[in-house]
């Protein structure tokens, strides 16, 4: 997984390109191949730490709530 994220709360200078290995997919999970993503006002509020009480994220964190992509069909 690759995206723009942060290692600590703060201003725009905290944003950096980040990469993580894909986690194993469980029986109740869906892996989405993202083709486009976007940001909305909640992303800068999370980045600045304004929503820590409501959303206790574990850092580092890749930001982004909006995405479009495809889900490959998989039958077991």
PyMOL commands that set and color helices and strands:
alter all, ss='L'
color gray80, all
select helices_A, chain A and resi 12-14+41-47
alter helices_A, ss='H'
color red, helices_A
select strands_A, chain A and resi 2-6+16-19+33-38+61-62+66-70
alter strands_A, ss='S'
color yellow, strands_A
deselect
rebuild
show_as cartoon
